[in-house]
Amino acid sequence: MRSRATAAYPDRMRATFDLRDRVALVTGGSSGIGAAICRELASHGAHIAVNYRAGGDNARALAAELTRDGRQAECYGADVSKPDEVAAMFAAVHDRWGRLDIVVNNAGIEEDRELAWDDDLDLDTWRRIIEVNLFGSFVCSREALRRMVPAGRGVIIYNTSVHESIPWAGHSAYNASKAGTSMLMKTLAQEAAPHGVRLASVAPGAIKTPINDDVWNDPEGRKDLQSKIPALRVGEPEEVARTVAFLASDAASYLTGATIVVDGGMMLYPAFQHGG
Protein backbone atom coordinates (compact mmCIF):
# COMPACT_ATOMS: atom_id res chain seq x y z
CA MET A 1 0.00 0.00 0.00
CA ARG A 2 1.33 3.44 -0.91
CA SER A 3 1.96 5.78 1.97
CA ARG A 4 0.18 9.11 2.21
CA ALA A 5 3.50 10.90 1.52
CA THR A 6 4.19 8.82 -1.60
CA ALA A 7 0.66 9.27 -2.89
CA ALA A 8 1.03 13.04 -2.63
CA TYR A 9 3.50 13.07 -5.51
CA PRO A 10 2.07 12.64 -9.03
CA ASP A 11 3.82 10.27 -11.41
CA ARG A 12 5.37 13.15 -13.34
CA MET A 13 7.34 14.10 -10.23
CA ARG A 14 9.01 10.69 -9.98
CA ALA A 15 11.64 12.11 -12.25
CA THR A 16 14.15 10.13 -14.30
CA PHE A 17 16.95 10.87 -16.71
CA ASP A 18 14.73 9.74 -19.60
CA LEU A 19 15.24 12.04 -22.61
CA ARG A 20 13.56 9.86 -25.21
CA ASP A 21 12.59 11.75 -28.36
CA ARG A 22 13.69 15.12 -27.01
CA VAL A 23 15.77 17.21 -29.37
CA ALA A 24 19.06 18.66 -28.09
CA LEU A 25 21.30 21.17 -29.83
CA VAL A 26 24.87 21.19 -28.53
CA THR A 27 27.11 24.03 -29.69
CA GLY A 28 30.78 23.20 -30.11
CA GLY A 29 29.69 19.57 -30.09
CA SER A 30 32.31 18.05 -32.36
CA SER A 31 35.06 17.39 -29.81
CA GLY A 32 36.08 17.46 -26.15
CA ILE A 33 33.38 18.14 -23.58
CA GLY A 34 30.87 18.95 -26.32
CA ALA A 35 31.22 15.54 -27.94
CA ALA A 36 30.91 13.84 -24.54
CA ILE A 37 27.69 15.80 -23.92
CA CYS A 38 26.29 14.71 -27.29
CA ARG A 39 27.02 11.06 -26.51
CA GLU A 40 25.60 11.28 -22.99
CA LEU A 41 22.35 12.96 -24.02
CA ALA A 42 21.95 10.46 -26.86
CA SER A 43 22.47 7.58 -24.43
CA HIS A 44 19.37 8.80 -22.57
CA GLY A 45 17.34 8.85 -25.78
CA ALA A 46 17.73 12.38 -27.13
CA HIS A 47 18.10 13.23 -30.80
CA ILE A 48 21.21 15.36 -31.28
CA ALA A 49 21.98 18.43 -33.39
CA VAL A 50 25.78 18.71 -33.40
CA ASN A 51 26.96 22.27 -33.97
CA TYR A 52 30.49 22.99 -35.15
CA ARG A 53 32.44 25.91 -36.57
CA ALA A 54 35.62 24.04 -37.45
CA GLY A 55 36.07 20.28 -37.28
CA GLY A 56 33.28 19.33 -39.65
CA ASP A 57 34.77 15.88 -40.21
CA ASN A 58 34.68 15.18 -36.47
CA ALA A 59 31.08 16.38 -36.26
CA ARG A 60 30.00 14.16 -39.14
CA ALA A 61 31.78 11.16 -37.65
CA LEU A 62 30.09 11.77 -34.30
CA ALA A 63 26.66 12.10 -35.92
CA ALA A 64 27.23 8.83 -37.79
CA GLU A 65 28.24 7.15 -34.52
CA LEU A 66 25.12 8.33 -32.74
CA THR A 67 22.92 7.26 -35.65
CA ARG A 68 24.44 3.77 -35.58
CA ASP A 69 23.56 3.63 -31.89
CA GLY A 70 19.90 4.20 -32.74
CA ARG A 71 19.39 7.92 -32.26
CA GLN A 72 18.81 10.59 -34.88
CA ALA A 73 21.69 13.04 -35.30
CA GLU A 74 22.54 15.83 -37.72
CA CYS A 75 25.42 18.30 -38.08
CA TYR A 76 25.04 22.06 -38.36
CA GLY A 77 27.94 24.37 -39.14
CA ALA A 78 27.64 27.84 -37.64
CA ASP A 79 29.76 30.42 -35.87
CA VAL A 80 27.81 31.11 -32.67
CA SER A 81 29.00 34.72 -32.63
CA LYS A 82 27.25 35.39 -35.97
CA PRO A 83 23.51 36.04 -35.40
CA ASP A 84 22.52 35.26 -38.99
CA GLU A 85 24.29 31.90 -38.91
CA VAL A 86 22.77 31.05 -35.55
CA ALA A 87 19.26 31.95 -36.71
CA ALA A 88 19.65 29.77 -39.79
CA MET A 89 20.91 26.86 -37.67
CA PHE A 90 18.01 27.04 -35.21
CA ALA A 91 15.53 27.25 -38.08
CA ALA A 92 17.09 24.19 -39.71
CA VAL A 93 16.99 22.20 -36.46
CA HIS A 94 13.33 23.11 -35.92
CA ASP A 95 12.50 22.23 -39.53
CA ARG A 96 14.20 18.85 -39.11
CA TRP A 97 12.47 17.77 -35.90
CA GLY A 98 9.62 20.21 -35.38
CA ARG A 99 10.68 20.91 -31.80
CA LEU A 100 13.62 21.95 -29.65
CA ASP A 101 13.80 20.78 -26.05
CA ILE A 102 17.41 21.25 -24.92
CA VAL A 103 20.15 23.70 -25.89
CA VAL A 104 23.65 23.33 -24.48
CA ASN A 105 25.78 26.45 -24.91
CA ASN A 106 29.12 24.68 -24.92
CA ALA A 107 31.04 26.46 -27.69
CA GLY A 108 33.94 28.47 -26.34
CA ILE A 109 37.53 29.50 -26.90
CA GLU A 110 40.41 30.37 -24.58
CA GLU A 111 43.46 31.96 -26.15
CA ASP A 112 44.61 34.96 -24.10
CA ARG A 113 47.86 34.43 -22.18
CA GLU A 114 49.08 37.98 -21.63
CA LEU A 115 48.66 40.44 -18.77
CA ALA A 116 46.32 43.33 -19.48
CA TRP A 117 49.06 45.93 -19.82
CA ASP A 118 51.36 43.84 -22.04
CA ASP A 119 52.02 45.20 -25.52
CA ASP A 120 51.65 41.62 -26.81
CA LEU A 121 48.01 41.40 -25.73
CA ASP A 122 46.02 41.10 -28.95
CA LEU A 123 42.85 43.18 -28.60
CA ASP A 124 41.24 41.39 -31.55
CA THR A 125 41.73 38.06 -29.76
CA TRP A 126 40.36 39.53 -26.53
CA ARG A 127 37.27 40.74 -28.36
CA ARG A 128 36.85 37.42 -30.19
CA ILE A 129 36.79 35.45 -26.91
CA ILE A 130 34.01 37.68 -25.57
CA GLU A 131 32.11 37.41 -28.85
CA VAL A 132 32.19 33.60 -28.93
CA ASN A 133 31.88 32.76 -25.24
CA LEU A 134 29.48 35.45 -24.01
CA PHE A 135 27.77 37.05 -27.00
CA GLY A 136 27.49 33.65 -28.71
CA SER A 137 25.77 32.21 -25.65
CA PHE A 138 23.31 35.11 -25.67
CA VAL A 139 22.55 34.80 -29.38
CA CYS A 140 21.89 31.05 -29.08
CA SER A 141 19.81 31.54 -25.94
CA ARG A 142 17.73 34.19 -27.68
CA GLU A 143 16.93 31.87 -30.57
CA ALA A 144 16.17 29.03 -28.16
CA LEU A 145 13.83 31.15 -26.03
CA ARG A 146 11.96 32.33 -29.12
CA ARG A 147 10.92 28.70 -29.60
CA MET A 148 10.77 27.43 -26.02
CA VAL A 149 8.70 30.21 -24.46
CA PRO A 150 5.74 29.77 -26.86
CA ALA A 151 5.98 25.99 -26.34
CA GLY A 152 5.96 26.43 -22.56
CA ARG A 153 8.90 24.07 -22.05
CA GLY A 154 12.63 23.72 -22.61
CA VAL A 155 16.03 23.69 -20.94
CA ILE A 156 19.07 25.83 -21.73
CA ILE A 157 22.40 24.82 -20.19
CA TYR A 158 25.67 26.74 -20.21
CA ASN A 159 29.16 25.29 -19.94
CA THR A 160 31.01 27.95 -17.98
CA SER A 161 34.08 27.31 -15.79
CA VAL A 162 35.36 27.57 -12.26
CA HIS A 163 36.94 30.74 -13.64
CA GLU A 164 33.57 32.43 -13.55
CA SER A 165 34.58 32.77 -9.86
CA ILE A 166 38.34 32.11 -9.63
CA PRO A 167 40.61 34.83 -11.07
CA TRP A 168 43.29 33.54 -13.46
CA ALA A 169 46.08 35.97 -14.31
CA GLY A 170 46.72 36.30 -18.03
CA HIS A 171 43.20 35.20 -18.96
CA SER A 172 41.13 38.33 -18.44
CA ALA A 173 38.93 37.83 -21.51
CA TYR A 174 38.18 34.19 -20.72
CA ASN A 175 37.40 34.93 -17.07
CA ALA A 176 35.21 37.89 -17.96
CA SER A 177 33.34 35.87 -20.58
CA LYS A 178 32.59 33.05 -18.14
CA ALA A 179 31.56 35.37 -15.31
CA GLY A 180 29.35 37.26 -17.74
CA THR A 181 27.79 34.02 -18.98
CA SER A 182 26.97 33.08 -15.40
CA MET A 183 25.05 36.31 -14.87
CA LEU A 184 23.45 35.97 -18.30
CA MET A 185 22.14 32.55 -17.29
CA LYS A 186 20.71 33.83 -14.01
CA THR A 187 19.02 36.80 -15.64
CA LEU A 188 17.46 34.77 -18.43
CA ALA A 189 16.40 32.11 -15.90
CA GLN A 190 14.50 34.80 -14.02
CA GLU A 191 12.83 35.97 -17.23
CA ALA A 192 11.96 32.50 -18.54
CA ALA A 193 10.85 30.67 -15.38
CA PRO A 194 7.22 31.86 -15.55
CA HIS A 195 7.06 30.39 -19.07
CA GLY A 196 8.14 26.86 -18.12
CA VAL A 197 11.72 27.19 -19.38
CA ARG A 198 14.65 26.33 -17.13
CA LEU A 199 18.24 27.56 -17.40
CA ALA A 200 21.32 26.35 -15.52
CA SER A 201 25.08 26.12 -15.81
CA VAL A 202 27.75 23.53 -15.26
CA ALA A 203 31.14 24.95 -14.23
CA PRO A 204 33.98 22.50 -14.91
CA GLY A 205 37.38 22.67 -13.29
CA ALA A 206 40.40 21.01 -14.89
CA ILE A 207 39.08 18.51 -17.44
CA LYS A 208 41.14 16.23 -19.66
CA THR A 209 40.54 17.64 -23.14
CA PRO A 210 42.81 18.45 -26.11
CA ILE A 211 42.83 22.14 -25.11
CA ASN A 212 44.97 21.37 -22.03
CA ASP A 213 46.83 18.21 -23.05
CA ASP A 214 50.13 20.09 -22.83
CA VAL A 215 49.53 20.30 -19.07
CA TRP A 216 48.20 16.88 -18.12
CA ASN A 217 50.68 15.07 -20.41
CA ASP A 218 53.62 16.84 -18.73
CA PRO A 219 54.59 15.27 -15.36
CA GLU A 220 55.51 18.60 -13.74
CA GLY A 221 52.50 20.39 -15.17
CA ARG A 222 50.21 17.59 -14.04
CA LYS A 223 51.71 17.62 -10.54
CA ASP A 224 51.19 21.37 -10.24
CA LEU A 225 47.63 21.11 -11.53
CA GLN A 226 46.74 18.27 -9.19
CA SER A 227 48.02 20.27 -6.22
CA LYS A 228 45.13 22.65 -6.91
CA ILE A 229 42.55 19.83 -6.85
CA PRO A 230 41.63 18.10 -3.57
CA ALA A 231 40.53 15.02 -5.56
CA LEU A 232 44.14 14.83 -6.86
CA ARG A 233 43.15 14.13 -10.44
CA VAL A 234 41.98 15.82 -13.60
CA GLY A 235 38.34 15.26 -14.50
CA GLU A 236 37.03 13.42 -17.54
CA PRO A 237 34.68 14.99 -20.13
CA GLU A 238 32.10 12.31 -19.35
CA GLU A 239 31.88 13.55 -15.76
CA VAL A 240 30.79 16.96 -17.00
CA ALA A 241 28.44 15.38 -19.54
CA ARG A 242 26.62 13.35 -16.88
CA THR A 243 25.91 16.55 -14.96
CA VAL A 244 24.53 18.16 -18.11
CA ALA A 245 22.25 15.14 -18.63
CA PHE A 246 20.90 15.58 -15.10
CA LEU A 247 20.24 19.28 -15.67
CA ALA A 248 18.50 18.53 -18.98
CA SER A 249 16.24 15.87 -17.49
CA ASP A 250 13.05 16.03 -15.45
CA ALA A 251 15.14 14.95 -12.46
CA ALA A 252 16.08 18.65 -12.27
CA SER A 253 12.54 19.91 -12.86
CA TYR A 254 12.65 22.38 -9.93
CA LEU A 255 16.18 23.60 -10.62
CA THR A 256 16.69 26.85 -12.48
CA GLY A 257 19.16 29.72 -12.27
CA ALA A 258 21.80 27.57 -10.56
CA THR A 259 25.34 26.52 -11.35
CA ILE A 260 26.68 23.05 -10.56
CA VAL A 261 30.45 23.00 -10.13
CA VAL A 262 32.27 19.89 -11.40
CA ASP A 263 35.84 20.46 -10.29
CA GLY A 264 37.09 17.76 -7.90
CA GLY A 265 37.04 20.39 -5.16
CA MET A 266 39.15 23.05 -6.90
CA MET A 267 36.95 25.79 -5.47
CA LEU A 268 37.41 24.52 -1.90
CA TYR A 269 40.66 26.46 -1.36
CA PRO A 270 42.92 23.37 -1.47
CA ALA A 271 45.85 25.26 0.10
CA PHE A 272 43.91 24.97 3.37
CA GLN A 273 43.13 21.27 2.94
CA HIS A 274 45.82 20.21 5.40
CA GLY A 275 45.70 23.21 7.68
CA GLY A 276 47.98 25.29 5.44
Secondary structure by P-SEA (a helix, b strand, c coil): cccccccccccccccccccccbbbbbcccccaaaaaaaaaaaaabbbbbcccccaaaaaaaaaaaaaaacbbbbbbbcccccaaaaaaaaaaaaaacccccbbbccccccccccccccccccaaaaaaaaaccaaaaaaaaaaaaacccccccbbbbbbccccccccccccaaaaaaaaaaaaaaaaaaaacccccbbbbbbbbccccccccccccccaaaaaaaaaaccccccccaaaaaaaaaaaacccccccccbbbbccccccccccccccc
